[in-house]
């Protein structure tokens, strides 16, 4: 029977201080930490960029390195934590938006060759696969072949979107990296332009042990040991997690990526 206040009977915490809210937090807990690939240490989202600038300065100087490279940071939101997905990468100083687009597709997003776009300072940048592109931001769209450094002002966030149906939106920031980072980036021998220097750890935490989760079962996150029913959905360390057809475990959809690049080349010949 409801009390005089009309709110109904009070809900009391159990003797172990467990409340419905704390249970929900444990079941859907996320952790926003990223690991530096230079030193191996982990840092929170706010301290990651500052640490990288310090860590990159410790790289051995290489005479005649030329123009300082770019340190590009990309953040994507998790349903339970803003900015939980993080990528920091070193790009050559003359890298283009298209090269950044390919990097993001390769490491985080590619599944079906969807359209993508950048928007920076009110200007829109599209790939050439867009059919009869119309401006979405008020100006005639520009090509993704613009250099990153010309399109995105240091300190000002830019928008990147992948898939105009089930859209994944990312925030991109750019700053100048120490000159020594250029030699490090070249040594990595990556398949695409840009070398990842920091990436977030798996955000989801297992509700049973607190370690990295691997599956979602409709009631929370669990690790491989906690998997019980056989119908749990695999979790992927990507802001594209949960999107139809995306399977990080299978690796990037290289066929779809090749198709996008071929269409772009044909559109400019």
Backbone torsions as a table, in degrees:
resi	resn	phi	psi	omega
1	UNK	NA	136.4	-178.5
2	UNK	-69.2	145.7	177.5
3	UNK	-77.1	-174.6	-176.8
4	UNK	-61.7	-28.8	-178.4
5	UNK	-75.5	-14.9	-179.4
6	UNK	81.3	6.6	-177.0
7	UNK	-89.7	-7.7	-177.9
8	UNK	83.8	175.9	-177.1
9	UNK	-63.7	144.1	180.0
10	UNK	-71.8	150.2	175.2
11	UNK	-101.2	122.2	-176.3
12	UNK	-101.5	143.4	175.4
13	UNK	-70.3	148.9	178.1
14	UNK	-73.5	174.3	-177.0
15	UNK	-63.9	-20.9	179.8
16	UNK	-95.5	18.9	177.0
17	UNK	63.2	22.4	177.3
18	UNK	-87.0	123.2	179.2
19	UNK	-118.8	161.8	176.2
20	UNK	-52.8	-38.3	-179.2
21	UNK	-67.5	-41.5	-179.6
22	UNK	-68.7	-32.6	176.5
23	UNK	-65.1	-46.0	179.3
24	UNK	-61.4	-39.6	179.8
25	UNK	-64.1	-40.6	179.8
26	UNK	-67.6	-37.7	-177.7
27	UNK	-70.5	-33.0	-176.7
28	UNK	-122.6	40.4	-177.6
29	UNK	-76.4	140.5	175.6
30	UNK	-129.6	154.8	-176.9
31	UNK	-131.0	123.9	-175.9
32	UNK	-102.5	82.4	176.5
33	UNK	-128.5	146.6	179.2
34	UNK	-126.1	150.5	-178.2
35	UNK	-110.0	129.3	177.4
36	UNK	-79.0	129.4	-179.0
37	UNK	-84.8	-2.3	175.8
38	UNK	-88.7	-45.0	-177.0
39	UNK	-112.4	-15.6	179.0
40	UNK	86.2	-4.6	-179.3
41	UNK	-81.1	160.1	-179.9
42	UNK	-110.8	147.9	-176.3
43	UNK	-142.1	152.2	174.6
44	UNK	-71.9	168.3	-175.3
45	UNK	-58.0	-41.5	-174.9
46	UNK	-72.1	-30.9	-176.8
47	UNK	-93.8	-3.6	-173.3
48	UNK	-65.4	-49.4	-177.0
49	UNK	-63.8	-41.5	179.4
50	UNK	-64.6	-41.4	178.1
51	UNK	-62.1	-43.2	-176.4
52	UNK	-61.6	-42.5	178.5
53	UNK	-59.1	-40.6	179.0
54	UNK	-68.7	-42.9	-177.0
55	UNK	-70.2	-37.9	179.9
56	UNK	-65.6	-31.9	179.5
57	UNK	-67.3	-18.0	179.9
58	UNK	-84.2	-7.7	177.4
59	UNK	-66.1	146.7	179.9
60	UNK	-63.5	135.4	179.6
61	UNK	-71.3	140.0	177.7
62	UNK	-117.1	116.2	-178.9
63	UNK	-58.2	142.3	177.2
64	UNK	69.5	33.3	-178.4
65	UNK	-69.5	-17.8	-180.0
66	UNK	82.6	-152.5	-178.0
67	UNK	-63.1	138.3	176.6
68	UNK	-60.0	142.0	179.3
69	UNK	-76.6	-179.3	179.9
70	UNK	-105.1	139.8	170.2
71	UNK	-104.5	110.6	-176.8
72	UNK	-104.8	127.0	175.5
73	UNK	-113.0	138.5	-179.3
74	UNK	-130.7	128.8	-179.0
75	UNK	-121.9	135.8	175.3
76	UNK	-128.2	146.5	-176.0
77	UNK	-85.9	149.1	171.4
78	UNK	-105.8	149.1	-179.3
79	UNK	-53.7	-28.3	-178.8
80	UNK	-107.4	1.1	-178.0
81	UNK	-162.6	121.0	177.9
82	UNK	-67.3	138.3	175.7
83	UNK	68.8	21.4	-177.8
84	UNK	-71.1	-26.9	178.2
85	UNK	-95.1	125.3	-173.5
86	UNK	-137.4	134.8	170.0
87	UNK	-131.1	130.7	169.0
88	UNK	-117.5	133.2	-177.6
89	UNK	-142.6	148.8	175.4
90	UNK	-96.7	127.4	177.9
91	UNK	-121.0	149.5	171.9
92	UNK	-56.4	152.7	-174.8
93	UNK	-62.2	-24.6	-178.5
94	UNK	-103.8	16.7	179.8
95	UNK	-63.1	149.8	-177.7
96	UNK	-100.9	166.0	174.3
97	UNK	-60.8	-34.7	178.7
98	UNK	-63.6	-38.7	177.4
99	UNK	-66.5	-36.2	174.7
100	UNK	-67.2	-40.4	176.9
101	UNK	-58.7	-46.0	179.3
102	UNK	-64.6	-40.8	178.1
103	UNK	-58.6	-47.3	-178.9
104	UNK	-65.7	-40.7	176.9
105	UNK	-61.6	-45.2	-175.5
106	UNK	-65.5	-42.5	-173.5
107	UNK	-91.9	-26.1	-167.6
108	UNK	-131.2	-29.4	-158.4
109	UNK	-125.9	-34.2	-164.1
110	UNK	-60.6	130.0	173.6
111	UNK	-141.5	-40.8	-174.1
112	UNK	-140.6	19.7	179.3
113	UNK	69.6	35.9	-177.4
114	UNK	-68.2	162.5	174.2
115	UNK	-68.9	155.3	177.1
116	UNK	-144.8	163.4	-178.0
117	UNK	-157.4	153.0	169.8
118	UNK	-113.2	150.9	170.3
119	UNK	-138.1	123.6	-177.9
120	UNK	-142.4	129.0	178.9
121	UNK	51.9	39.5	177.7
122	UNK	79.6	1.8	179.5
123	UNK	-107.4	142.7	-177.8
124	UNK	-107.6	138.2	-179.9
125	UNK	-125.4	124.0	-175.4
126	UNK	-120.8	156.2	168.9
127	UNK	-80.8	160.7	-175.0
128	UNK	-75.5	-1.5	179.0
129	UNK	-82.3	-5.8	179.0
130	UNK	-67.1	127.5	177.9
131	UNK	-79.3	120.2	178.7
132	UNK	43.0	61.9	-174.7
133	UNK	-61.2	135.8	174.2
134	UNK	-113.6	144.2	-177.0
135	UNK	-63.8	131.9	175.5
136	UNK	-100.4	-16.0	-174.6
137	UNK	-113.7	10.5	176.2
138	UNK	99.0	-12.8	179.2
139	UNK	-124.7	161.1	176.6
140	UNK	-63.7	129.1	-177.8
141	UNK	-60.8	147.9	175.4
142	UNK	-105.8	169.2	-178.3
143	UNK	-83.3	146.4	174.6
144	UNK	-67.3	-5.9	179.0
145	UNK	-77.9	2.7	172.5
146	UNK	-67.2	142.6	174.3
147	UNK	-61.6	142.9	177.9
148	UNK	-55.9	-45.6	-175.3
149	UNK	-63.1	-26.2	178.1
150	UNK	-84.2	-29.0	-174.2
151	UNK	-89.2	-33.6	-174.7
152	UNK	-117.5	118.7	-179.5
153	UNK	-78.0	132.0	177.3
154	UNK	-53.2	132.0	-180.0
155	UNK	90.4	-15.3	179.8
156	UNK	-104.5	125.8	-178.6
157	UNK	-71.4	145.3	174.0
158	UNK	-117.8	158.0	179.8
159	UNK	-103.4	136.6	171.2
160	UNK	-125.6	134.6	178.0
161	UNK	-128.7	137.8	177.2
162	UNK	-124.0	129.2	179.5
163	UNK	74.3	104.6	-177.1
164	UNK	-80.7	2.8	175.1
165	UNK	-101.5	-70.3	175.0
166	UNK	-98.0	77.0	-165.1
167	UNK	-74.4	134.1	169.2
168	UNK	-106.2	120.1	-177.8
169	UNK	-107.7	134.2	-178.6
170	UNK	-127.3	152.4	175.5
171	UNK	-106.3	127.0	-176.5
172	UNK	-114.7	134.1	173.9
173	UNK	-130.5	151.5	-176.5
174	UNK	-132.3	140.0	171.3
175	UNK	-146.0	164.1	-180.0
176	UNK	-79.6	133.3	178.1
177	UNK	-94.7	158.6	175.5
178	UNK	-57.7	145.5	-177.1
179	UNK	-54.0	-34.6	-177.5
180	UNK	-63.0	-20.3	-178.9
181	UNK	-68.3	-21.3	-179.2
182	UNK	-64.3	-45.0	179.2
183	UNK	-65.1	-39.0	178.4
184	UNK	-62.1	-43.7	-179.2
185	UNK	-61.3	-41.8	-179.7
186	UNK	-67.3	-34.1	-179.3
187	UNK	-67.9	-21.3	-175.1
188	UNK	-70.7	-24.7	178.0
189	UNK	57.3	44.3	-176.4
190	UNK	-74.6	157.6	-178.6
191	UNK	-70.4	-26.0	179.2
192	UNK	-128.3	161.4	177.2
193	UNK	-59.8	139.3	-178.3
194	UNK	101.8	129.5	178.8
195	UNK	-120.1	123.8	-178.0
196	UNK	-69.2	125.6	179.6
197	UNK	-110.2	-18.6	175.4
198	UNK	-154.8	140.5	177.8
199	UNK	-145.3	148.7	179.9
200	UNK	-67.2	149.3	170.5
201	UNK	-76.9	165.2	179.5
202	UNK	-53.3	120.6	-174.3
203	UNK	-67.3	-40.5	-172.2
204	UNK	-72.4	139.5	178.7
205	UNK	-113.2	140.6	-179.8
206	UNK	-64.6	132.7	-178.1
207	UNK	-70.7	-17.4	-177.8
208	UNK	-92.5	-46.9	-173.5
209	UNK	-113.8	-13.0	179.7
210	UNK	84.0	-2.7	178.1
211	UNK	-80.5	-175.4	179.9
212	UNK	-63.8	131.6	179.0
213	UNK	-83.7	157.1	178.8
214	UNK	-126.8	-15.7	-175.8
215	UNK	-142.8	156.2	170.6
216	UNK	-118.5	132.3	-176.4
217	UNK	-116.6	15.6	-179.0
218	UNK	89.7	-14.6	178.5
219	UNK	-120.8	1.8	-179.2
220	UNK	149.4	-165.4	-179.5
221	UNK	-109.1	142.1	179.3
222	UNK	-136.9	154.6	174.7
223	UNK	-84.6	-180.0	-178.0
224	UNK	-61.5	-33.9	179.5
225	UNK	-67.9	-34.2	-177.3
226	UNK	-82.9	-2.3	179.1
227	UNK	-66.7	128.2	-172.1
228	UNK	-122.8	-36.7	-163.8
229	UNK	-102.8	-22.6	-179.9
230	UNK	92.5	-8.0	179.6
231	UNK	-113.1	11.7	179.4
232	UNK	-65.9	145.9	179.4
233	UNK	-87.6	129.1	176.7
234	UNK	-62.9	144.0	175.7
235	UNK	-99.0	144.7	178.8
236	UNK	-124.1	143.5	-178.6
237	UNK	-82.9	69.8	-175.5
238	UNK	-158.3	144.0	174.5
239	UNK	-65.9	-7.5	176.8
240	UNK	-88.4	-0.6	-179.3
241	UNK	-54.3	130.9	179.2
242	UNK	93.8	-12.6	179.2
243	UNK	-75.0	147.6	179.7
244	UNK	-57.7	138.0	173.6
245	UNK	74.7	-8.3	-178.8
246	UNK	-81.5	128.6	-179.6
247	UNK	-142.1	92.7	-178.3
248	UNK	-62.0	-32.8	-178.1
249	UNK	-62.2	-28.5	-179.7
250	UNK	-82.3	-5.0	-178.3
251	UNK	85.3	171.3	-178.9
252	UNK	-63.8	145.6	178.0
253	UNK	-76.6	86.5	-174.9
254	UNK	-66.0	-31.7	179.1
255	UNK	-65.1	-43.2	177.9
256	UNK	-65.2	-39.5	179.4
257	UNK	-65.3	-41.9	177.1
258	UNK	-62.4	-38.4	179.5
259	UNK	-62.2	-44.4	179.4
260	UNK	-60.3	-45.9	-177.7
261	UNK	-67.6	-36.0	177.6
262	UNK	-65.8	-42.5	178.2
263	UNK	-62.0	-40.0	179.1
264	UNK	-65.0	-41.7	179.3
265	UNK	-64.3	-42.9	179.8
266	UNK	-64.2	-32.7	-178.5
267	UNK	-71.7	-17.7	-177.7
268	UNK	-107.9	4.1	179.4
269	UNK	-101.9	NA	NA
